[in-house]
């Protein structure tokens, strides 16, 4: 994952903490360009200095929620 401002967002924090603690990755990294980003174009450009970094890899909350390492606890 790379961020223009080296920020850590919610999904990144969980991903990075799990990797640091276990040495494993959790979830599936995805390219921004493969996601439904068009409705967020203005926000993305504002965060990326006017660019649309469609090759940026990221972890999404949905990907983390589907990770095989997570189990529902009641």
PyMOL Python script that loads the backbone (N, CA, C, O; Angstrom):
from pymol import cmd

cmd.read_pdbstr("""\
ATOM      1  N   UNK A   1       0.837  -1.163   0.000  1.00  0.00           N
ATOM      2  CA  UNK A   1       0.000   0.000   0.000  1.00  0.00           C
ATOM      3  C   UNK A   1       0.884   1.229   0.000  1.00  0.00           C
ATOM      4  O   UNK A   1       1.892   1.295   0.704  1.00  0.00           O
ATOM      5  N   UNK A   2       0.495   2.175  -0.785  1.00  0.00           N
ATOM      6  CA  UNK A   2       1.230   3.429  -0.763  1.00  0.00           C
ATOM      7  C   UNK A   2       0.234   4.569  -0.751  1.00  0.00           C
ATOM      8  O   UNK A   2      -0.777   4.523  -1.452  1.00  0.00           O
ATOM      9  N   UNK A   3       0.503   5.564   0.020  1.00  0.00           N
ATOM     10  CA  UNK A   3      -0.373   6.723   0.108  1.00  0.00           C
ATOM     11  C   UNK A   3       0.446   7.960  -0.162  1.00  0.00           C
ATOM     12  O   UNK A   3       1.593   8.076   0.268  1.00  0.00           O
ATOM     13  N   UNK A   4      -0.164   8.888  -0.885  1.00  0.00           N
ATOM     14  CA  UNK A   4       0.534  10.107  -1.262  1.00  0.00           C
ATOM     15  C   UNK A   4       1.060  10.856  -0.040  1.00  0.00           C
ATOM     16  O   UNK A   4       2.142  11.439  -0.094  1.00  0.00           O
ATOM     17  N   UNK A   5       0.321  10.847   1.042  1.00  0.00           N
ATOM     18  CA  UNK A   5       0.726  11.591   2.232  1.00  0.00           C
ATOM     19  C   UNK A   5       1.216  10.670   3.342  1.00  0.00           C
ATOM     20  O   UNK A   5       1.377  11.118   4.477  1.00  0.00           O
ATOM     21  N   UNK A   6       1.454   9.407   3.048  1.00  0.00           N
ATOM     22  CA  UNK A   6       1.857   8.420   4.052  1.00  0.00           C
ATOM     23  C   UNK A   6       0.873   8.356   5.211  1.00  0.00           C
ATOM     24  O   UNK A   6       1.272   8.232   6.369  1.00  0.00           O
ATOM     25  N   UNK A   7      -0.397   8.442   4.896  1.00  0.00           N
ATOM     26  CA  UNK A   7      -1.453   8.344   5.899  1.00  0.00           C
ATOM     27  C   UNK A   7      -1.806   6.883   6.120  1.00  0.00           C
ATOM     28  O   UNK A   7      -1.610   6.044   5.242  1.00  0.00           O
ATOM     29  N   UNK A   8      -2.321   6.595   7.286  1.00  0.00           N
ATOM     30  CA  UNK A   8      -2.823   5.264   7.575  1.00  0.00           C
ATOM     31  C   UNK A   8      -4.312   5.408   7.840  1.00  0.00           C
ATOM     32  O   UNK A   8      -4.723   6.095   8.774  1.00  0.00           O
ATOM     33  N   UNK A   9      -5.110   4.761   7.017  1.00  0.00           N
ATOM     34  CA  UNK A   9      -6.550   4.795   7.168  1.00  0.00           C
ATOM     35  C   UNK A   9      -7.011   3.572   7.944  1.00  0.00           C
ATOM     36  O   UNK A   9      -6.211   2.680   8.224  1.00  0.00           O
ATOM     37  N   UNK A  10      -8.279   3.520   8.293  1.00  0.00           N
ATOM     38  CA  UNK A  10      -8.819   2.490   9.174  1.00  0.00           C
ATOM     39  C   UNK A  10      -8.470   1.075   8.724  1.00  0.00           C
ATOM     40  O   UNK A  10      -7.984   0.271   9.521  1.00  0.00           O
ATOM     41  N   UNK A  11      -8.712   0.772   7.465  1.00  0.00           N
ATOM     42  CA  UNK A  11      -8.432  -0.571   6.958  1.00  0.00           C
ATOM     43  C   UNK A  11      -6.937  -0.856   6.968  1.00  0.00           C
ATOM     44  O   UNK A  11      -6.505  -1.962   7.290  1.00  0.00           O
ATOM     45  N   UNK A  12      -6.145   0.169   6.608  1.00  0.00           N
ATOM     46  CA  UNK A  12      -4.688   0.013   6.613  1.00  0.00           C
ATOM     47  C   UNK A  12      -4.194  -0.334   8.014  1.00  0.00           C
ATOM     48  O   UNK A  12      -3.338  -1.202   8.179  1.00  0.00           O
ATOM     49  N   UNK A  13      -4.732   0.342   9.013  1.00  0.00           N
ATOM     50  CA  UNK A  13      -4.282   0.131  10.386  1.00  0.00           C
ATOM     51  C   UNK A  13      -4.483  -1.319  10.810  1.00  0.00           C
ATOM     52  O   UNK A  13      -3.580  -1.935  11.377  1.00  0.00           O
ATOM     53  N   UNK A  14      -5.655  -1.859  10.538  1.00  0.00           N
ATOM     54  CA  UNK A  14      -5.934  -3.259  10.879  1.00  0.00           C
ATOM     55  C   UNK A  14      -5.009  -4.181  10.093  1.00  0.00           C
ATOM     56  O   UNK A  14      -4.427  -5.103  10.664  1.00  0.00           O
ATOM     57  N   UNK A  15      -4.868  -3.944   8.792  1.00  0.00           N
ATOM     58  CA  UNK A  15      -4.013  -4.762   7.928  1.00  0.00           C
ATOM     59  C   UNK A  15      -2.574  -4.747   8.426  1.00  0.00           C
ATOM     60  O   UNK A  15      -1.954  -5.800   8.577  1.00  0.00           O
ATOM     61  N   UNK A  16      -2.043  -3.553   8.681  1.00  0.00           N
ATOM     62  CA  UNK A  16      -0.648  -3.418   9.103  1.00  0.00           C
ATOM     63  C   UNK A  16      -0.407  -3.993  10.494  1.00  0.00           C
ATOM     64  O   UNK A  16       0.628  -4.615  10.734  1.00  0.00           O
ATOM     65  N   UNK A  17      -1.345  -3.794  11.408  1.00  0.00           N
ATOM     66  CA  UNK A  17      -1.191  -4.341  12.762  1.00  0.00           C
ATOM     67  C   UNK A  17      -1.195  -5.865  12.729  1.00  0.00           C
ATOM     68  O   UNK A  17      -0.378  -6.498  13.398  1.00  0.00           O
ATOM     69  N   UNK A  18      -2.098  -6.460  11.962  1.00  0.00           N
ATOM     70  CA  UNK A  18      -2.149  -7.921  11.856  1.00  0.00           C
ATOM     71  C   UNK A  18      -0.868  -8.450  11.240  1.00  0.00           C
ATOM     72  O   UNK A  18      -0.315  -9.440  11.718  1.00  0.00           O
ATOM     73  N   UNK A  19      -0.388  -7.804  10.182  1.00  0.00           N
ATOM     74  CA  UNK A  19       0.854  -8.246   9.524  1.00  0.00           C
ATOM     75  C   UNK A  19       2.044  -8.127  10.474  1.00  0.00           C
ATOM     76  O   UNK A  19       2.894  -9.017  10.518  1.00  0.00           O
ATOM     77  N   UNK A  20       2.108  -7.035  11.233  1.00  0.00           N
ATOM     78  CA  UNK A  20       3.206  -6.836  12.187  1.00  0.00           C
ATOM     79  C   UNK A  20       3.184  -7.905  13.276  1.00  0.00           C
ATOM     80  O   UNK A  20       4.232  -8.429  13.655  1.00  0.00           O
ATOM     81  N   UNK A  21       1.999  -8.228  13.775  1.00  0.00           N
ATOM     82  CA  UNK A  21       1.866  -9.181  14.874  1.00  0.00           C
ATOM     83  C   UNK A  21       2.054 -10.629  14.441  1.00  0.00           C
ATOM     84  O   UNK A  21       2.587 -11.442  15.196  1.00  0.00           O
ATOM     85  N   UNK A  22       1.616 -10.954  13.225  1.00  0.00           N
ATOM     86  CA  UNK A  22       1.604 -12.361  12.812  1.00  0.00           C
ATOM     87  C   UNK A  22       2.567 -12.697  11.680  1.00  0.00           C
ATOM     88  O   UNK A  22       2.922 -13.860  11.485  1.00  0.00           O
ATOM     89  N   UNK A  23       2.989 -11.682  10.935  1.00  0.00           N
ATOM     90  CA  UNK A  23       3.817 -11.943   9.757  1.00  0.00           C
ATOM     91  C   UNK A  23       2.993 -12.361   8.549  1.00  0.00           C
ATOM     92  O   UNK A  23       3.546 -12.632   7.483  1.00  0.00           O
ATOM     93  N   UNK A  24       1.681 -12.415   8.708  1.00  0.00           N
ATOM     94  CA  UNK A  24       0.781 -12.806   7.620  1.00  0.00           C
ATOM     95  C   UNK A  24       0.013 -11.587   7.118  1.00  0.00           C
ATOM     96  O   UNK A  24      -0.072 -10.564   7.799  1.00  0.00           O
ATOM     97  N   UNK A  25      -0.538 -11.713   5.928  1.00  0.00           N
ATOM     98  CA  UNK A  25      -1.440 -10.682   5.440  1.00  0.00           C
ATOM     99  C   UNK A  25      -2.873 -11.136   5.666  1.00  0.00           C
ATOM    100  O   UNK A  25      -3.153 -12.334   5.724  1.00  0.00           O
ATOM    101  N   UNK A  26      -3.767 -10.184   5.793  1.00  0.00           N
ATOM    102  CA  UNK A  26      -5.174 -10.484   6.004  1.00  0.00           C
ATOM    103  C   UNK A  26      -5.970  -9.731   4.944  1.00  0.00           C
ATOM    104  O   UNK A  26      -5.740  -8.543   4.717  1.00  0.00           O
ATOM    105  N   UNK A  27      -6.892 -10.412   4.304  1.00  0.00           N
ATOM    106  CA  UNK A  27      -7.662  -9.790   3.234  1.00  0.00           C
ATOM    107  C   UNK A  27      -6.886  -9.810   1.932  1.00  0.00           C
ATOM    108  O   UNK A  27      -5.809 -10.398   1.839  1.00  0.00           O
ATOM    109  N   UNK A  28      -7.447  -9.164   0.942  1.00  0.00           N
ATOM    110  CA  UNK A  28      -6.851  -9.121  -0.393  1.00  0.00           C
ATOM    111  C   UNK A  28      -6.619  -7.677  -0.795  1.00  0.00           C
ATOM    112  O   UNK A  28      -7.552  -6.875  -0.819  1.00  0.00           O
ATOM    113  N   UNK A  29      -5.377  -7.346  -1.110  1.00  0.00           N
ATOM    114  CA  UNK A  29      -5.079  -6.007  -1.600  1.00  0.00           C
ATOM    115  C   UNK A  29      -5.690  -5.846  -2.987  1.00  0.00           C
ATOM    116  O   UNK A  29      -5.687  -6.777  -3.792  1.00  0.00           O
ATOM    117  N   UNK A  30      -6.214  -4.649  -3.255  1.00  0.00           N
ATOM    118  CA  UNK A  30      -6.845  -4.376  -4.545  1.00  0.00           C
ATOM    119  C   UNK A  30      -6.322  -3.067  -5.105  1.00  0.00           C
ATOM    120  O   UNK A  30      -5.907  -2.182  -4.356  1.00  0.00           O
ATOM    121  N   UNK A  31      -6.345  -2.948  -6.430  1.00  0.00           N
ATOM    122  CA  UNK A  31      -5.989  -1.692  -7.094  1.00  0.00           C
ATOM    123  C   UNK A  31      -7.192  -0.764  -7.040  1.00  0.00           C
ATOM    124  O   UNK A  31      -8.329  -1.196  -7.231  1.00  0.00           O
ATOM    125  N   UNK A  32      -6.935   0.514  -6.780  1.00  0.00           N
ATOM    126  CA  UNK A  32      -8.012   1.494  -6.779  1.00  0.00           C
ATOM    127  C   UNK A  32      -8.797   1.445  -8.085  1.00  0.00           C
ATOM    128  O   UNK A  32     -10.025   1.535  -8.076  1.00  0.00           O
ATOM    129  N   UNK A  33      -8.095   1.304  -9.206  1.00  0.00           N
ATOM    130  CA  UNK A  33      -8.750   1.282 -10.510  1.00  0.00           C
ATOM    131  C   UNK A  33      -9.693   0.104 -10.716  1.00  0.00           C
ATOM    132  O   UNK A  33     -10.542   0.138 -11.606  1.00  0.00           O
ATOM    133  N   UNK A  34      -9.551  -0.940  -9.899  1.00  0.00           N
ATOM    134  CA  UNK A  34     -10.434  -2.106 -10.002  1.00  0.00           C
ATOM    135  C   UNK A  34     -11.689  -1.965  -9.129  1.00  0.00           C
ATOM    136  O   UNK A  34     -12.587  -2.805  -9.179  1.00  0.00           O
ATOM    137  N   UNK A  35     -11.738  -0.900  -8.335  1.00  0.00           N
ATOM    138  CA  UNK A  35     -12.867  -0.670  -7.449  1.00  0.00           C
ATOM    139  C   UNK A  35     -13.842   0.337  -8.064  1.00  0.00           C
ATOM    140  O   UNK A  35     -13.549   0.930  -9.102  1.00  0.00           O
ATOM    141  N   UNK A  36     -14.970   0.526  -7.442  1.00  0.00           N
ATOM    142  CA  UNK A  36     -15.972   1.494  -7.907  1.00  0.00           C
ATOM    143  C   UNK A  36     -15.616   2.868  -7.339  1.00  0.00           C
ATOM    144  O   UNK A  36     -16.222   3.312  -6.363  1.00  0.00           O
ATOM    145  N   UNK A  37     -14.647   3.535  -7.938  1.00  0.00           N
ATOM    146  CA  UNK A  37     -14.077   4.784  -7.426  1.00  0.00           C
ATOM    147  C   UNK A  37     -14.705   6.039  -8.000  1.00  0.00           C
ATOM    148  O   UNK A  37     -14.527   7.117  -7.434  1.00  0.00           O
ATOM    149  N   UNK A  38     -15.425   5.943  -9.090  1.00  0.00           N
ATOM    150  CA  UNK A  38     -15.872   7.137  -9.826  1.00  0.00           C
ATOM    151  C   UNK A  38     -16.718   8.095  -8.999  1.00  0.00           C
ATOM    152  O   UNK A  38     -16.632   9.307  -9.195  1.00  0.00           O
ATOM    153  N   UNK A  39     -17.517   7.595  -8.096  1.00  0.00           N
ATOM    154  CA  UNK A  39     -18.333   8.453  -7.253  1.00  0.00           C
ATOM    155  C   UNK A  39     -17.526   9.217  -6.210  1.00  0.00           C
ATOM    156  O   UNK A  39     -18.044  10.117  -5.547  1.00  0.00           O
ATOM    157  N   UNK A  40     -16.262   8.853  -6.072  1.00  0.00           N
ATOM    158  CA  UNK A  40     -15.381   9.474  -5.077  1.00  0.00           C
ATOM    159  C   UNK A  40     -14.236  10.241  -5.742  1.00  0.00           C
ATOM    160  O   UNK A  40     -13.244  10.572  -5.093  1.00  0.00           O
ATOM    161  N   UNK A  41     -14.380  10.516  -7.018  1.00  0.00           N
ATOM    162  CA  UNK A  41     -13.324  11.145  -7.825  1.00  0.00           C
ATOM    163  C   UNK A  41     -12.779  12.419  -7.181  1.00  0.00           C
ATOM    164  O   UNK A  41     -11.563  12.567  -7.057  1.00  0.00           O
ATOM    165  N   UNK A  42     -13.645  13.336  -6.772  1.00  0.00           N
ATOM    166  CA  UNK A  42     -13.189  14.606  -6.210  1.00  0.00           C
ATOM    167  C   UNK A  42     -12.402  14.400  -4.912  1.00  0.00           C
ATOM    168  O   UNK A  42     -11.364  15.030  -4.705  1.00  0.00           O
ATOM    169  N   UNK A  43     -12.896  13.524  -4.049  1.00  0.00           N
ATOM    170  CA  UNK A  43     -12.193  13.246  -2.798  1.00  0.00           C
ATOM    171  C   UNK A  43     -10.824  12.628  -3.071  1.00  0.00           C
ATOM    172  O   UNK A  43      -9.830  13.030  -2.467  1.00  0.00           O
ATOM    173  N   UNK A  44     -10.769  11.668  -3.966  1.00  0.00           N
ATOM    174  CA  UNK A  44      -9.494  11.010  -4.293  1.00  0.00           C
ATOM    175  C   UNK A  44      -8.499  12.021  -4.832  1.00  0.00           C
ATOM    176  O   UNK A  44      -7.338  12.033  -4.425  1.00  0.00           O
ATOM    177  N   UNK A  45      -8.942  12.855  -5.731  1.00  0.00           N
ATOM    178  CA  UNK A  45      -8.041  13.885  -6.280  1.00  0.00           C
ATOM    179  C   UNK A  45      -7.560  14.837  -5.197  1.00  0.00           C
ATOM    180  O   UNK A  45      -6.390  15.219  -5.187  1.00  0.00           O
ATOM    181  N   UNK A  46      -8.437  15.220  -4.294  1.00  0.00           N
ATOM    182  CA  UNK A  46      -8.037  16.120  -3.207  1.00  0.00           C
ATOM    183  C   UNK A  46      -6.985  15.471  -2.313  1.00  0.00           C
ATOM    184  O   UNK A  46      -6.056  16.142  -1.862  1.00  0.00           O
ATOM    185  N   UNK A  47      -7.123  14.187  -2.058  1.00  0.00           N
ATOM    186  CA  UNK A  47      -6.177  13.464  -1.209  1.00  0.00           C
ATOM    187  C   UNK A  47      -4.877  13.120  -1.929  1.00  0.00           C
ATOM    188  O   UNK A  47      -3.855  12.881  -1.286  1.00  0.00           O
ATOM    189  N   UNK A  48      -4.912  13.095  -3.254  1.00  0.00           N
ATOM    190  CA  UNK A  48      -3.748  12.666  -4.039  1.00  0.00           C
ATOM    191  C   UNK A  48      -3.177  13.800  -4.888  1.00  0.00           C
ATOM    192  O   UNK A  48      -2.669  13.571  -5.985  1.00  0.00           O
ATOM    193  N   UNK A  49      -3.268  15.019  -4.369  1.00  0.00           N
ATOM    194  CA  UNK A  49      -2.673  16.176  -5.062  1.00  0.00           C
ATOM    195  C   UNK A  49      -3.129  16.314  -6.500  1.00  0.00           C
ATOM    196  O   UNK A  49      -2.323  16.592  -7.388  1.00  0.00           O
ATOM    197  N   UNK A  50      -4.429  16.119  -6.735  1.00  0.00           N
ATOM    198  CA  UNK A  50      -4.998  16.305  -8.059  1.00  0.00           C
ATOM    199  C   UNK A  50      -4.905  15.109  -8.976  1.00  0.00           C
ATOM    200  O   UNK A  50      -5.419  15.151 -10.094  1.00  0.00           O
ATOM    201  N   UNK A  51      -4.271  14.054  -8.540  1.00  0.00           N
ATOM    202  CA  UNK A  51      -4.094  12.856  -9.366  1.00  0.00           C
ATOM    203  C   UNK A  51      -5.212  11.844  -9.104  1.00  0.00           C
ATOM    204  O   UNK A  51      -5.920  11.917  -8.100  1.00  0.00           O
ATOM    205  N   UNK A  52      -5.345  10.908 -10.029  1.00  0.00           N
ATOM    206  CA  UNK A  52      -6.190   9.728  -9.828  1.00  0.00           C
ATOM    207  C   UNK A  52      -5.245   8.521  -9.845  1.00  0.00           C
ATOM    208  O   UNK A  52      -4.982   7.957 -10.907  1.00  0.00           O
ATOM    209  N   UNK A  53      -4.736   8.126  -8.680  1.00  0.00           N
ATOM    210  CA  UNK A  53      -3.751   7.054  -8.605  1.00  0.00           C
ATOM    211  C   UNK A  53      -4.393   5.670  -8.745  1.00  0.00           C
ATOM    212  O   UNK A  53      -4.458   4.909  -7.779  1.00  0.00           O
ATOM    213  N   UNK A  54      -4.856   5.357  -9.929  1.00  0.00           N
ATOM    214  CA  UNK A  54      -5.627   4.125 -10.132  1.00  0.00           C
ATOM    215  C   UNK A  54      -4.803   2.859  -9.947  1.00  0.00           C
ATOM    216  O   UNK A  54      -5.370   1.775  -9.802  1.00  0.00           O
ATOM    217  N   UNK A  55      -3.472   2.971  -9.949  1.00  0.00           N
ATOM    218  CA  UNK A  55      -2.621   1.799  -9.700  1.00  0.00           C
ATOM    219  C   UNK A  55      -2.315   1.602  -8.218  1.00  0.00           C
ATOM    220  O   UNK A  55      -1.665   0.623  -7.850  1.00  0.00           O
ATOM    221  N   UNK A  56      -2.771   2.514  -7.365  1.00  0.00           N
ATOM    222  CA  UNK A  56      -2.515   2.399  -5.923  1.00  0.00           C
ATOM    223  C   UNK A  56      -3.171   1.137  -5.390  1.00  0.00           C
ATOM    224  O   UNK A  56      -4.334   0.863  -5.687  1.00  0.00           O
ATOM    225  N   UNK A  57      -2.427   0.370  -4.604  1.00  0.00           N
ATOM    226  CA  UNK A  57      -2.999  -0.813  -3.967  1.00  0.00           C
ATOM    227  C   UNK A  57      -3.489  -0.438  -2.579  1.00  0.00           C
ATOM    228  O   UNK A  57      -2.892   0.389  -1.889  1.00  0.00           O
ATOM    229  N   UNK A  58      -4.576  -1.058  -2.193  1.00  0.00           N
ATOM    230  CA  UNK A  58      -5.170  -0.749  -0.896  1.00  0.00           C
ATOM    231  C   UNK A  58      -5.930  -1.952  -0.371  1.00  0.00           C
ATOM    232  O   UNK A  58      -6.255  -2.888  -1.103  1.00  0.00           O
ATOM    233  N   UNK A  59      -6.198  -1.893   0.908  1.00  0.00           N
ATOM    234  CA  UNK A  59      -7.045  -2.893   1.542  1.00  0.00           C
ATOM    235  C   UNK A  59      -8.366  -2.200   1.870  1.00  0.00           C
ATOM    236  O   UNK A  59      -8.366  -1.097   2.417  1.00  0.00           O
ATOM    237  N   UNK A  60      -9.461  -2.820   1.549  1.00  0.00           N
ATOM    238  CA  UNK A  60     -10.764  -2.210   1.801  1.00  0.00           C
ATOM    239  C   UNK A  60     -11.412  -2.855   3.030  1.00  0.00           C
ATOM    240  O   UNK A  60     -11.084  -3.991   3.372  1.00  0.00           O
ATOM    241  N   UNK A  61     -12.321  -2.149   3.693  1.00  0.00           N
ATOM    242  CA  UNK A  61     -13.052  -2.761   4.802  1.00  0.00           C
ATOM    243  C   UNK A  61     -13.779  -4.042   4.375  1.00  0.00           C
ATOM    244  O   UNK A  61     -13.839  -5.003   5.142  1.00  0.00           O
ATOM    245  N   UNK A  62     -14.324  -4.060   3.170  1.00  0.00           N
ATOM    246  CA  UNK A  62     -15.022  -5.257   2.687  1.00  0.00           C
ATOM    247  C   UNK A  62     -14.059  -6.432   2.557  1.00  0.00           C
ATOM    248  O   UNK A  62     -14.413  -7.561   2.898  1.00  0.00           O
ATOM    249  N   UNK A  63     -12.862  -6.182   2.075  1.00  0.00           N
ATOM    250  CA  UNK A  63     -11.879  -7.247   1.942  1.00  0.00           C
ATOM    251  C   UNK A  63     -11.479  -7.792   3.312  1.00  0.00           C
ATOM    252  O   UNK A  63     -11.338  -9.002   3.485  1.00  0.00           O
ATOM    253  N   UNK A  64     -11.297  -6.901   4.279  1.00  0.00           N
ATOM    254  CA  UNK A  64     -10.971  -7.353   5.636  1.00  0.00           C
ATOM    255  C   UNK A  64     -12.110  -8.173   6.224  1.00  0.00           C
ATOM    256  O   UNK A  64     -11.871  -9.185   6.883  1.00  0.00           O
ATOM    257  N   UNK A  65     -13.352  -7.741   5.990  1.00  0.00           N
ATOM    258  CA  UNK A  65     -14.508  -8.459   6.537  1.00  0.00           C
ATOM    259  C   UNK A  65     -14.615  -9.872   5.982  1.00  0.00           C
ATOM    260  O   UNK A  65     -15.179 -10.752   6.631  1.00  0.00           O
ATOM    261  N   UNK A  66     -14.080 -10.095   4.790  1.00  0.00           N
ATOM    262  CA  UNK A  66     -14.142 -11.412   4.160  1.00  0.00           C
ATOM    263  C   UNK A  66     -12.895 -12.253   4.415  1.00  0.00           C
ATOM    264  O   UNK A  66     -12.794 -13.374   3.918  1.00  0.00           O
ATOM    265  N   UNK A  67     -11.944 -11.724   5.183  1.00  0.00           N
ATOM    266  CA  UNK A  67     -10.686 -12.444   5.433  1.00  0.00           C
ATOM    267  C   UNK A  67     -10.945 -13.760   6.149  1.00  0.00           C
ATOM    268  O   UNK A  67     -11.759 -13.833   7.069  1.00  0.00           O
ATOM    269  N   UNK A  68     -10.245 -14.793   5.716  1.00  0.00           N
ATOM    270  CA  UNK A  68     -10.414 -16.122   6.314  1.00  0.00           C
ATOM    271  C   UNK A  68      -9.883 -16.183   7.744  1.00  0.00           C
ATOM    272  O   UNK A  68     -10.257 -17.083   8.497  1.00  0.00           O
ATOM    273  N   UNK A  69      -9.034 -15.260   8.126  1.00  0.00           N
ATOM    274  CA  UNK A  69      -8.482 -15.261   9.485  1.00  0.00           C
ATOM    275  C   UNK A  69      -9.496 -14.787  10.521  1.00  0.00           C
ATOM    276  O   UNK A  69      -9.298 -15.000  11.717  1.00  0.00           O
ATOM    277  N   UNK A  70     -10.574 -14.151  10.083  1.00  0.00           N
ATOM    278  CA  UNK A  70     -11.574 -13.652  11.021  1.00  0.00           C
ATOM    279  C   UNK A  70     -12.684 -14.670  11.224  1.00  0.00           C
ATOM    280  O   UNK A  70     -13.113 -15.349  10.291  1.00  0.00           O
ATOM    281  N   UNK A  71     -13.134 -14.757  12.462  1.00  0.00           N
ATOM    282  CA  UNK A  71     -14.223 -15.673  12.810  1.00  0.00           C
ATOM    283  C   UNK A  71     -15.221 -14.921  13.679  1.00  0.00           C
ATOM    284  O   UNK A  71     -14.843 -14.140  14.552  1.00  0.00           O
ATOM    285  N   UNK A  72     -16.488 -15.170  13.428  1.00  0.00           N
ATOM    286  CA  UNK A  72     -17.532 -14.516  14.221  1.00  0.00           C
ATOM    287  C   UNK A  72     -17.527 -15.097  15.634  1.00  0.00           C
ATOM    288  O   UNK A  72     -17.486 -16.312  15.827  1.00  0.00           O
ATOM    289  N   UNK A  73     -17.570 -14.204  16.605  1.00  0.00           N
ATOM    290  CA  UNK A  73     -17.624 -14.605  18.001  1.00  0.00           C
ATOM    291  C   UNK A  73     -18.918 -14.069  18.588  1.00  0.00           C
ATOM    292  O   UNK A  73     -19.213 -12.880  18.472  1.00  0.00           O
ATOM    293  N   UNK A  74     -19.680 -14.934  19.211  1.00  0.00           N
ATOM    294  CA  UNK A  74     -20.979 -14.528  19.781  1.00  0.00           C
ATOM    295  C   UNK A  74     -20.848 -14.337  21.252  1.00  0.00           C
ATOM    296  O   UNK A  74     -21.825 -13.995  21.919  1.00  0.00           O
TER     297      UNK A  74
END
""", "prot")
cmd.dss("prot")
cmd.show_as("cartoon", "prot")
cmd.util.cbc("prot")
cmd.orient("prot")
